[in-house]
Amino acid sequence: MKILVCEDDYMVIKAIEHKLTREGYEVDNANDGKVASDKLKEQEYDLVITDLLMPFTGGLEIINLIRNELKKETPVIVLSKVGNEETIIEAFKLGADDYLTKPFSPNELSIRVKRLIIKR
């Protein structure tokens, strides 16, 4: 199972990478929205975890790219400090499958990843 983590905070990337690779997932990362967009156009992923606020392209644009441009059903988990209701609703309207606010528990993230991959 291959997961793309779209996140500009190095420590968050490392925490997610550490947890998910220990559980047997292959983790690829993109530290800005442009890199994330390029990777999504070039490769297949079983799940995408994205922050909302990143340089160049934000998480809402990443969700839009996956759902509307690439027409993929890849599960998407949004991981963000932005916890306002409008933004969360917008993420779900665009096609996000789950939403976690930072700071988050790596164990909770892992459970949500497993749930979405099994569901798929």
Backbone as CSV, one residue per row, in Angstrom:
resi,resn,N_x,N_y,N_z,CA_x,CA_y,CA_z,C_x,C_y,C_z
1,MET,0.835,-1.187,0.000,0.000,0.000,0.000,0.879,1.248,0.000
2,LYS,0.621,2.126,-0.929,1.439,3.328,-1.090,0.640,4.570,-0.699
3,ILE,1.220,5.370,0.199,0.558,6.565,0.722,1.380,7.802,0.389
4,LEU,0.700,8.848,-0.094,1.360,10.131,-0.329,0.994,11.077,0.807
5,VAL,2.011,11.636,1.446,1.817,12.618,2.512,2.193,13.994,1.959
6,CYS,1.209,14.891,1.876,1.412,16.254,1.373,1.432,17.184,2.583
7,GLU,2.612,17.599,2.969,2.785,18.343,4.228,4.062,19.147,4.142
8,ASP,4.020,20.409,4.593,5.215,21.250,4.529,5.992,21.308,5.840
9,ASP,5.503,20.678,6.884,6.194,20.652,8.177,7.021,19.366,8.279
10,TYR,8.337,19.525,8.242,9.250,18.385,8.232,9.008,17.421,9.403
11,MET,8.774,17.959,10.596,8.581,17.103,11.770,7.283,16.294,11.662
12,VAL,6.254,16.885,11.106,4.987,16.164,10.911,5.188,15.053,9.885
13,ILE,5.885,15.358,8.796,6.176,14.338,7.778,6.907,13.163,8.421
14,LYS,7.946,13.467,9.192,8.749,12.405,9.816,7.922,11.564,10.792
15,ALA,7.045,12.199,11.561,6.203,11.467,12.512,5.257,10.512,11.772
16,ILE,4.637,11.015,10.713,3.715,10.185,9.931,4.473,9.057,9.244
17,GLU,5.593,9.409,8.621,6.425,8.432,7.921,6.861,7.313,8.869
18,HIS,7.328,7.682,10.040,7.801,6.716,11.028,6.678,5.749,11.409
19,LYS,5.525,6.279,11.737,4.390,5.454,12.172,3.916,4.525,11.061
20,LEU,3.716,5.072,9.869,3.128,4.279,8.788,4.102,3.277,8.170
21,THR,5.387,3.616,8.093,6.340,2.637,7.552,6.510,1.466,8.519
22,ARG,6.438,1.736,9.816,6.511,0.654,10.807,5.324,-0.296,10.675
23,GLU,4.233,0.214,10.119,3.035,-0.613,9.948,2.958,-1.244,8.557
24,GLY,4.039,-1.083,7.784,4.122,-1.787,6.510,3.699,-1.011,5.278
25,TYR,3.398,0.265,5.437,3.014,1.074,4.279,4.250,1.673,3.623
26,GLU,4.164,1.880,2.324,5.200,2.615,1.607,4.765,4.076,1.624
27,VAL,5.618,4.948,2.146,5.255,6.352,2.296,6.110,7.230,1.390
28,ASP,5.424,8.028,0.590,6.075,9.018,-0.268,5.627,10.371,0.278
29,ASN,6.459,11.396,0.145,6.007,12.686,0.649,6.283,13.811,-0.339
30,ALA,5.489,14.855,-0.154,5.616,16.068,-0.963,5.543,17.234,0.013
31,ASN,6.578,18.094,-0.009,6.617,19.178,0.978,5.979,20.480,0.499
32,ASP,5.360,20.461,-0.687,4.540,21.591,-1.124,3.505,21.091,-2.129
33,GLY,2.535,21.931,-2.409,1.441,21.528,-3.272,1.827,21.264,-4.712
34,LYS,2.841,21.947,-5.204,3.293,21.720,-6.595,3.879,20.322,-6.734
35,VAL,4.750,19.943,-5.808,5.349,18.592,-5.823,4.239,17.548,-5.678
36,ALA,3.288,17.808,-4.775,2.175,16.876,-4.573,1.378,16.687,-5.866
37,SER,1.050,17.779,-6.529,0.290,17.712,-7.788,1.041,16.905,-8.837
38,ASP,2.326,17.171,-8.976,3.136,16.441,-9.954,3.153,14.945,-9.648
39,LYS,3.352,14.591,-8.385,3.396,13.176,-8.002,2.057,12.489,-8.252
40,LEU,0.958,13.178,-7.951,-0.369,12.596,-8.156,-0.656,12.363,-9.639
41,LYS,-0.108,13.209,-10.497,-0.308,13.047,-11.941,0.555,11.923,-12.503
42,GLU,1.688,11.634,-11.847,2.649,10.647,-12.356,2.500,9.258,-11.759
43,GLN,1.974,9.159,-10.543,1.965,7.874,-9.835,0.592,7.559,-9.259
44,GLU,0.408,6.282,-8.926,-0.823,5.826,-8.275,-0.568,5.688,-6.783
45,TYR,-1.519,6.126,-5.983,-1.431,5.994,-4.526,-2.700,5.339,-4.005
46,ASP,-2.559,4.602,-2.912,-3.709,3.950,-2.296,-4.432,4.883,-1.333
47,LEU,-3.730,5.942,-0.895,-4.308,6.905,0.036,-3.462,8.171,0.010
48,VAL,-4.110,9.319,0.233,-3.404,10.600,0.293,-3.744,11.273,1.614
49,ILE,-2.709,11.760,2.304,-2.878,12.565,3.511,-2.377,13.957,3.144
50,THR,-3.224,14.970,3.309,-2.800,16.318,2.912,-3.108,17.373,3.967
51,ASP,-2.179,18.293,4.101,-2.388,19.499,4.897,-3.212,20.444,4.020
52,LEU,-3.868,21.405,4.622,-4.606,22.391,3.828,-3.733,23.558,3.406
53,LEU,-2.881,24.026,4.315,-2.058,25.199,4.035,-0.627,24.789,3.693
54,MET,-0.310,24.860,2.402,1.036,24.532,1.913,1.438,25.561,0.863
55,PRO,2.737,25.686,0.626,3.182,26.582,-0.448,2.664,26.123,-1.814
56,PHE,2.433,27.065,-2.693,2.037,26.890,-4.098,0.602,26.422,-4.291
57,THR,0.263,25.240,-3.785,-1.076,24.686,-3.950,-1.519,24.130,-2.609
58,GLY,-2.717,24.487,-2.188,-3.212,24.026,-0.896,-3.933,22.695,-0.980
59,GLY,-4.305,22.186,0.173,-4.969,20.891,0.267,-6.310,20.820,-0.440
60,LEU,-7.076,21.923,-0.423,-8.359,21.906,-1.128,-8.145,21.722,-2.629
61,GLU,-7.110,22.359,-3.159,-6.777,22.192,-4.584,-6.297,20.767,-4.873
62,ILE,-5.598,20.170,-3.918,-5.132,18.780,-4.082,-6.343,17.840,-4.159
63,ILE,-7.319,18.058,-3.266,-8.536,17.228,-3.291,-9.259,17.416,-4.622
64,ASN,-9.386,18.657,-5.067,-10.035,18.951,-6.345,-9.310,18.261,-7.507
65,LEU,-7.989,18.292,-7.486,-7.190,17.629,-8.519,-7.504,16.133,-8.556
66,ILE,-7.489,15.491,-7.385,-7.729,14.047,-7.310,-9.133,13.702,-7.811
67,ARG,-10.139,14.403,-7.315,-11.535,14.054,-7.610,-12.006,14.523,-8.989
68,ASN,-11.697,15.765,-9.352,-12.292,16.344,-10.557,-11.413,16.314,-11.796
69,GLU,-10.106,16.508,-11.634,-9.230,16.487,-12.814,-8.770,15.070,-13.142
70,LEU,-8.282,14.362,-12.102,-7.767,13.005,-12.329,-8.865,11.949,-12.242
71,LYS,-10.037,12.341,-11.715,-11.203,11.445,-11.598,-10.871,10.166,-10.830
72,LYS,-10.165,10.314,-9.713,-9.766,9.157,-8.919,-10.586,9.078,-7.634
73,GLU,-10.746,7.860,-7.147,-11.477,7.600,-5.906,-10.521,7.388,-4.725
74,THR,-9.253,7.734,-4.907,-8.244,7.569,-3.860,-8.725,8.214,-2.561
75,PRO,-8.734,7.464,-1.444,-9.145,8.064,-0.171,-8.212,9.222,0.216
76,VAL,-8.810,10.283,0.781,-8.046,11.465,1.180,-8.350,11.800,2.641
77,ILE,-7.284,11.915,3.426,-7.399,12.382,4.802,-6.779,13.774,4.858
78,VAL,-7.545,14.732,5.353,-7.042,16.087,5.536,-6.512,16.192,6.962
79,LEU,-5.321,16.734,7.083,-4.652,16.898,8.368,-4.263,18.365,8.460
80,SER,-4.920,19.131,9.340,-4.659,20.568,9.311,-4.879,21.249,10.654
81,LYS,-4.197,22.373,10.823,-4.425,23.242,11.987,-5.713,24.026,11.814
82,VAL,-6.133,24.165,10.566,-7.354,24.909,10.266,-8.534,24.051,10.696
83,GLY,-9.201,24.483,11.769,-10.294,23.692,12.307,-11.644,24.372,12.197
84,ASN,-11.739,25.431,11.368,-13.039,26.102,11.293,-14.017,25.302,10.436
85,GLU,-15.270,25.393,10.808,-16.323,24.573,10.204,-16.434,24.767,8.690
86,GLU,-16.325,26.002,8.210,-16.444,26.272,6.774,-15.395,25.513,5.970
87,THR,-14.164,25.525,6.442,-13.081,24.855,5.734,-13.276,23.343,5.744
88,ILE,-13.698,22.805,6.883,-13.943,21.365,6.990,-15.061,20.956,6.026
89,ILE,-16.142,21.731,6.001,-17.257,21.431,5.098,-16.798,21.502,3.644
90,GLU,-16.006,22.509,3.305,-15.484,22.637,1.939,-14.640,21.424,1.556
91,ALA,-13.790,20.962,2.466,-12.951,19.782,2.202,-13.822,18.556,1.922
92,PHE,-14.860,18.368,2.724,-15.752,17.219,2.505,-16.557,17.368,1.217
93,LYS,-16.996,18.581,0.899,-17.739,18.809,-0.349,-16.876,18.470,-1.564
94,LEU,-15.585,18.784,-1.472,-14.678,18.494,-2.585,-14.352,17.001,-2.691
95,GLY,-14.589,16.256,-1.603,-14.372,14.813,-1.683,-13.430,14.224,-0.660
96,ALA,-13.050,14.987,0.365,-12.210,14.417,1.429,-12.990,13.304,2.129
97,ASP,-12.272,12.281,2.577,-12.916,11.162,3.270,-12.851,11.298,4.783
98,ASP,-11.860,12.036,5.269,-11.680,12.183,6.714,-10.931,13.477,6.985
99,TYR,-10.999,13.945,8.222,-10.388,15.220,8.607,-9.880,15.109,10.034
100,LEU,-8.613,15.385,10.225,-8.006,15.397,11.562,-7.375,16.759,11.796
101,THR,-7.595,17.332,12.978,-6.946,18.610,13.271,-5.633,18.372,14.003
102,LYS,-4.671,19.248,13.729,-3.370,19.208,14.414,-3.494,19.949,15.732
103,PRO,-2.782,19.552,16.755,-1.936,18.354,16.821,-2.810,17.097,16.807
104,PHE,-2.237,16.007,16.309,-2.985,14.768,16.158,-2.203,13.617,16.788
105,SER,-2.898,12.533,17.009,-2.267,11.322,17.532,-1.868,10.431,16.358
106,PRO,-0.585,10.056,16.236,-0.186,9.140,15.167,-0.970,7.824,15.212
107,ASN,-1.331,7.371,16.413,-2.114,6.139,16.527,-3.508,6.318,15.937
108,GLU,-4.118,7.464,16.203,-5.443,7.736,15.632,-5.354,7.842,14.115
109,LEU,-4.334,8.507,13.615,-4.140,8.606,12.168,-4.007,7.214,11.564
110,SER,-3.220,6.362,12.200,-3.010,5.001,11.719,-4.325,4.223,11.629
111,ILE,-5.168,4.367,12.640,-6.471,3.680,12.642,-7.335,4.194,11.492
112,ARG,-7.316,5.497,11.276,-8.115,6.081,10.195,-7.597,5.639,8.821
113,VAL,-6.273,5.538,8.679,-5.675,5.054,7.432,-6.146,3.624,7.168
114,LYS,-6.023,2.759,8.169,-6.445,1.350,8.007,-7.912,1.267,7.622
115,ARG,-8.752,2.048,8.300,-10.196,2.020,8.040,-10.497,2.382,6.576
116,LEU,-9.852,3.422,6.069,-10.109,3.860,4.700,-9.558,2.876,3.673
117,ILE,-8.421,2.281,3.958,-7.845,1.325,3.010,-8.698,0.040,2.962
118,ILE,-9.162,-0.408,4.114,-10.021,-1.593,4.153,-11.342,-1.309,3.431
119,LYS,-11.902,-0.136,3.661,-13.170,0.290,3.065,-13.077,0.320,1.542
120,ARG,-11.895,0.673,1.054,-11.677,0.807,-0.389,-11.680,-0.572,-1.018
